[in-house]
Amino acid sequence: MYRLQFPEFVDWIGYGYTTLVASGGVAGYVKVSSVPSLAAGLLCGRLAGLGGTLTVLMGMRYYNSRKFMPAGLMAGVSL
């Protein structure tokens, strides 16, 4: 049986959140043909995905090195 490791599990939560944010923009476009809603939803979804990825990567670096600068700082700021 395959078990998810902690960073991989966090990635899936981030992917779900990113999809939810982006689909909100798509739903606004479909419902009222709002191009700004589509653009904002996709942009914010993309930024949420990048932020989640950065948090996981820097958190892993901090965990492995135990040095606060720069990995711990970036992981904290990315939250």
Contacts in CASP RR format, 6 or more apart in sequence:
PFRMAT RR
TARGET T0000
AUTHOR 0000-0000-0000
METHOD contacts of the structure
MODEL  1
MYRLQFPEFVDWIGYGYTTLVASGGVAGYVKVSSVPSLAAGLLCGRLAGL
GGTLTVLMGMRYYNSRKFMPAGLMAGVSL
4 12 0 8 1.000
7 56 0 8 1.000
7 60 0 8 1.000
10 52 0 8 1.000
10 55 0 8 1.000
10 56 0 8 1.000
11 53 0 8 1.000
11 56 0 8 1.000
14 48 0 8 1.000
14 49 0 8 1.000
14 52 0 8 1.000
15 49 0 8 1.000
17 48 0 8 1.000
17 49 0 8 1.000
18 45 0 8 1.000
18 46 0 8 1.000
18 48 0 8 1.000
18 49 0 8 1.000
21 41 0 8 1.000
21 44 0 8 1.000
21 45 0 8 1.000
21 48 0 8 1.000
22 41 0 8 1.000
22 42 0 8 1.000
22 44 0 8 1.000
22 45 0 8 1.000
22 46 0 8 1.000
24 37 0 8 1.000
24 41 0 8 1.000
25 37 0 8 1.000
25 38 0 8 1.000
25 40 0 8 1.000
25 41 0 8 1.000
25 42 0 8 1.000
26 38 0 8 1.000
26 41 0 8 1.000
26 42 0 8 1.000
28 34 0 8 1.000
28 37 0 8 1.000
28 38 0 8 1.000
29 35 0 8 1.000
29 37 0 8 1.000
29 38 0 8 1.000
51 78 0 8 1.000
52 78 0 8 1.000
54 74 0 8 1.000
54 78 0 8 1.000
55 75 0 8 1.000
55 76 0 8 1.000
55 78 0 8 1.000
55 79 0 8 1.000
58 70 0 8 1.000
58 71 0 8 1.000
58 72 0 8 1.000
58 74 0 8 1.000
58 75 0 8 1.000
58 76 0 8 1.000
58 78 0 8 1.000
59 71 0 8 1.000
59 72 0 8 1.000
59 75 0 8 1.000
61 71 0 8 1.000
61 72 0 8 1.000
61 75 0 8 1.000
62 68 0 8 1.000
62 71 0 8 1.000
62 72 0 8 1.000
62 75 0 8 1.000
65 71 0 8 1.000
END
